[in-house]
């Protein structure tokens, strides 16, 4: 789904429209299948802790304790 909100966005879409298949659909159809178009996504429980870890230790070290994965 692509929603164009600005002249710059329209310009970018115009640059690629000959190389992609585009089907114009009613915006209500997109809203019905995507609740974040109507309201903000709620913060995850770890949000504040994650950002404090990023500020304190950096992104790579924050990912492991919050999400349990290594990022190199």
MARTI-594473 format. One record per residue (C-alpha): residue number from 1; residue in one letter; x, y, z. Coordinates in Angstrom, 3 decimals. Each point is the difference from the previous one (the first is absolute). Layout:
MARTI-594473
SITE, NUM, A, X, Y, Z
...
END
This chain:
MARTI-594473
SITE, 1, X, 0.000, 0.000, 0.000
SITE, 2, X, 1.256, 3.465, -0.831
SITE, 3, X, -1.619, 3.136, 1.375
SITE, 4, X, 1.295, 3.193, -1.567
SITE, 5, X, -0.222, 2.937, 2.401
SITE, 6, X, 2.309, 2.606, -1.522
SITE, 7, X, 1.128, 1.385, -3.340
SITE, 8, X, 3.398, -1.616, 0.574
SITE, 9, X, -1.684, -3.366, 0.571
SITE, 10, X, -1.996, 0.409, -3.199
SITE, 11, X, 3.192, 0.881, -1.865
SITE, 12, X, 1.719, -3.156, 1.291
SITE, 13, X, -2.985, -2.138, -0.987
SITE, 14, X, -0.054, 1.596, -3.445
SITE, 15, X, 3.671, -0.972, -0.410
SITE, 16, X, -0.739, -3.730, 0.456
SITE, 17, X, -3.579, -0.409, -1.192
SITE, 18, X, 1.055, -1.363, -3.400
SITE, 19, X, 1.973, -2.802, 1.710
SITE, 20, X, -2.629, -1.222, 2.462
SITE, 21, X, -3.599, -1.147, -0.181
SITE, 22, X, -2.305, 2.475, 1.722
SITE, 23, X, -3.647, -0.578, 0.853
SITE, 24, X, -1.787, 3.044, 1.361
SITE, 25, X, -2.321, -0.932, 2.852
SITE, 26, X, -2.219, 1.984, 2.408
SITE, 27, X, 1.856, 1.226, 3.078
SITE, 28, X, -2.797, -1.483, 2.147
SITE, 29, X, 1.156, -3.444, -1.126
SITE, 30, X, 3.506, 0.679, 1.340
SITE, 31, X, -1.369, 1.366, 3.273
SITE, 32, X, -2.184, -3.078, 0.511
SITE, 33, X, 3.059, -2.246, -0.145
SITE, 34, X, 2.445, 2.192, 1.917
SITE, 35, X, -1.065, 1.407, 3.365
SITE, 36, X, 3.172, 2.128, 0.297
SITE, 37, X, -1.420, 2.282, -2.676
SITE, 38, X, -2.669, 1.032, 2.524
SITE, 39, X, 1.899, 0.024, 3.284
SITE, 40, X, 3.576, -0.112, 1.221
SITE, 41, X, 1.587, -3.334, 0.802
SITE, 42, X, 0.230, -0.592, 3.726
SITE, 43, X, 3.511, -0.129, 1.476
SITE, 44, X, 1.336, -3.408, 0.854
SITE, 45, X, 0.735, -0.671, 3.646
SITE, 46, X, 3.774, 0.095, -0.688
SITE, 47, X, -0.052, 3.333, -1.882
SITE, 48, X, 1.309, 2.328, 2.708
SITE, 49, X, 2.562, -2.525, 1.246
SITE, 50, X, 1.267, -0.595, -3.550
SITE, 51, X, 0.530, 3.705, -0.677
SITE, 52, X, 1.725, 0.531, 3.352
SITE, 53, X, 2.320, -2.913, -0.869
SITE, 54, X, 0.749, 1.516, -3.415
SITE, 55, X, 0.932, 3.315, 1.619
SITE, 56, X, 2.117, -1.725, 2.644
SITE, 57, X, 1.686, -2.806, -1.975
SITE, 58, X, -0.796, 0.483, -3.694
SITE, 59, X, -2.333, -1.849, -2.362
SITE, 60, X, 1.930, -3.245, -0.380
SITE, 61, X, 0.256, -0.550, 3.753
SITE, 62, X, -3.633, 0.990, 0.601
SITE, 63, X, -1.474, -2.597, -2.355
SITE, 64, X, 1.296, -3.068, 1.884
SITE, 65, X, -1.574, 0.604, 3.457
SITE, 66, X, -3.269, 1.329, -1.407
SITE, 67, X, -0.629, -2.332, -2.938
SITE, 68, X, 2.425, -2.863, 0.692
SITE, 69, X, 1.852, 0.265, -3.298
SITE, 70, X, 3.562, 0.887, -0.959
SITE, 71, X, 0.572, 2.735, -2.555
SITE, 72, X, 3.503, 0.402, -1.354
END
